[in-house]
Amino acid sequence: MARSYDAVVVGSGINSLACAALLARGGWGVCVLEREDELGGAIRTAEITEPGYLHDVFSAWHPLWVGGAAHAELGEELAARGLEYLNTELPTATLFPDGESAFLLRTADANAEELERHAGGDGEAWGRMLESFFPNADLAFGVLGTELWSRAGVGLGLKAYRRLGRRGLAEFVGELTISSRDWLNRTFESERAHGLLAPWVLHTGLGPDAAASGYMTQVIAVAVQEGGMPIPRGGGAKLVAALERLISDHGGVCETGRDVERVLVEGGKATAVRLADGEAVGAARAVIANVTPTQLYGRLLADGDVPPALAAKGRGFRYGRGEMQIHLALSEPPRWDGDGRLGRTAIVHVTPGLDGVSRAVNEAERGLLPAEATIVAGQPLTMDASRAPEGAGLLWIQLQELPSRVRGDAAGELDAGDGTWTEELRERYADRIVTRLARQIPNLESAIKARTVLSPADLERANVNLLHGDPYAGSLALDQNFLWRPFAASPGHTTAVERLWHIGASTHPGPGLGAGSGALVAEQLLRAPLPKRALGRVRGLVRR
Ligand SMILES: Cc1cc2nc3c(=O)[nH]c(=O)nc-3n(C[C@H](O)[C@H](O)[C@H](O)COP(=O)(O)OP(=O)(O)OC[C@H]3O[C@@H](n4cnc5c(N)ncnc54)[C@H](O)[C@@H]3O)c2cc1C
């Protein structure tokens, strides 16, 4: 073996980079191997429409990163390497077809006032929601920040049991499984409040009728109120660059154009990886694979490395809906029809409301192009003017209710052909979205200078982890979520192969820029092995 490191990390998504940075700081020799030409996976910033317009091609909004464990640990060192976060008092709103809108703001009082505007009593309902959420916020967020199948997971369960008692715990866990629809209907009178919060479940890979979507709605509502909608000045690539610098400052290496095709296993332990060009890179302590279960059990591991039944379950991992991105370079900022605050809001959801989101999700899950998709209109220029020429506009548009294989069109307009996402289908569907948006942004069509659209097929081509164009690298249905992610036969981050760790959006706590799985694995690897810890305790006793 020509070269060897303590840890080899396969893929360079946020989980990989955070994990590698934490390990490198802890004195580990790390090597990150990325098959594409750029680091960062679903984080990429590029001038993909017109010169001078910097688009976050995939992910754009960083509340999960800024609120996560990896940022708490690395934030200062990343800031010293040029990373700067910008934030807003207007994180999100929903605009309804009748021109009315509802806003989620940055303080409890402001949100209570806003919701009260839509229905008497909803302001108080917001206050009651916060009062019941905050005392157990550590448990609610703890589910997402803990290795559940571990001593820490048991510790979290015991903490909940001690605080809530048997009945209280049963009630708490039951509440975690409620759907967004049931929670919203139970909590708020106004359909505006429902329509404000329901689209956010799309950002967790769920729909408003799915189990556990009510819990995710509350977590997001509180997280947005408390954390806003931070973005890095200059785009997500700045986070990737700062992490790369941090890794290399601590002696680690990150290499692009390096496709790992096999994890080499000897005596039941992962010892190295082999690249597509034949080179083998040794891993003395860990191989950390940021891949889908499909790739891990269908490509990287050889027959016989794990029991065949387990490999079959890994290969049977299911994927969620597909996604489309529309990037618009505009000659001037969008002039929204309606509330003047819309033009200053980071993310505007355009939807008829809870039933609209539900219908579009259901259509997509039945293989149809939704007649009236939930349009996620992102406006990074509301915080970061450096991303476009002065006086110009830019929109980051996301559509999270699409089939990866198209069986038809719920609106009966577009020909699905053989079901593949052709260039023609992609552009015609994008036309539908732009036309709808133009009804609420009257200057939109005249302001468009250039547009770039990415279909589910384009997402998969750009990043092998976005299989079938699923932006979240795997369905988050309850049987593949939380305790059961990535899949029930191999939950968590250890695998049946010793020293082989599984991270990334396909694993707990799932997708998003929080880097949760990377941080959890780094934490476990950095924990001193038992003999050393025992020795430390003995030394402490002797000193006393
Ligand atoms: C369009 C889009 C918009 C999103 N918007 C947001 C957002 O605004 N905010 C948010 O919090 N989240 C967002 N998400 C989700 C979030 O971006 C992802 O969940 C997260 O970035 C995934 O990180 P990851 O560590 O799992 O790896 P990924 O980013 O998926 O990267 C994995 C990397 O591994 C590489 N790789 C895979 N196999 C191999 C191999 N065999 N050899 C070498 N390299 C390999 C891939 O090429 C890829 O670069 C969005 C996702 C998408 C797709």
The ligand as an ORCA input file, in Angstrom:
! r2SCAN-3c Opt
* xyz 0 1
  C     -31.221     20.679     -4.340
  C     -31.029     20.520     -2.857
  C     -31.337     21.570     -2.010
  C     -31.153     21.429     -0.634
  N     -31.349     22.508      0.173
  C     -30.971     22.435      1.469
  C     -30.898     23.606      2.270
  O     -31.122     24.710      1.800
  N     -30.554     23.466      3.578
  C     -30.250     22.252      4.115
  O     -29.948     22.177      5.317
  N     -30.253     21.133      3.352
  C     -30.580     21.198      2.045
  N     -30.528     20.090      1.263
  C     -30.101     18.826      1.859
  C     -28.598     18.837      2.112
  O     -27.955     19.639      1.177
  C     -28.043     17.431      2.024
  O     -28.820     16.550      2.824
  C     -26.607     17.377      2.494
  O     -25.825     18.361      1.876
  C     -26.059     15.994      2.220
  O     -24.752     15.922      2.697
  P     -24.001     14.541      2.778
  O     -22.884     14.700      3.725
  O     -24.969     13.444      3.024
  O     -23.377     14.257      1.341
  P     -23.621     14.789     -0.114
  O     -23.687     16.254     -0.139
  O     -24.713     14.034     -0.766
  O     -22.252     14.403     -0.794
  C     -21.863     13.085     -0.987
  C     -20.621     13.128     -1.850
  O     -20.040     11.828     -1.899
  C     -19.531     11.617     -3.188
  N     -19.424     10.183     -3.403
  C     -20.406      9.257     -3.340
  N     -19.922      8.029     -3.605
  C     -18.589      8.182     -3.795
  C     -17.557      7.268     -4.088
  N     -17.779      5.961     -4.235
  N     -16.290      7.748     -4.226
  C     -16.023      9.068     -4.055
  N     -16.996      9.980     -3.809
  C     -18.262      9.540     -3.662
  C     -20.560     12.284     -4.088
  O     -19.999     12.589     -5.345
  C     -20.909     13.534     -3.282
  O     -20.084     14.618     -3.618
  C     -30.689     20.203     -0.114
  C     -30.386     19.148     -0.973
  C     -30.529     19.307     -2.329
  C     -30.138     18.190     -3.242
*
